[in-house]
């Protein structure tokens, strides 16, 4: 499983780049929402 993932990443840097960008955006949104909730409740 991991080897096939590595192979796909090696063959497709564009897909990896897009995936990383999407992951960063999701994490940023999560952190932003968490900050809002903390401000509301604390």
C-alpha positions in Angstrom: 0.0 0.0 0.0 2.7 2.5 1.1 4.9 1.5 -1.8 2.1 2.1 -4.4 1.4 5.5 -2.8 5.1 6.4 -3.0 5.1 5.3 -6.6 2.1 7.4 -7.5 3.6 10.4 -5.7 6.8 9.9 -7.6 5.0 9.6 -10.9 2.6 12.5 -10.3 4.2 15.5 -8.5 1.3 17.7 -9.7 -1.3 15.5 -7.8 1.0 15.6 -4.7 1.2 19.4 -5.0 -2.6 19.8 -5.3 -3.2 17.4 -2.4 -0.7 19.3 -0.2 -2.4 22.6 -1.0 -5.8 21.2 -0.3 -4.6 19.7 3.0 -3.1 23.0 4.1 -6.3 24.9 3.2 -8.4 22.4 5.2 -6.0 22.6 8.2 -6.1 26.4 8.0 -9.9 26.5 7.9 -10.0 24.1 10.8 -7.7 26.2 12.9 -9.6 29.4 12.0 -12.9 27.8 13.0 -11.4 26.5 16.2 -10.1 30.0 17.0 -13.6 31.4 16.5 -15.2 28.8 18.7 -12.6 29.4 21.4 -13.3 33.1 21.3 -17.1 32.5 21.6 -16.8 30.1 24.5 -13.9 31.4 26.5 
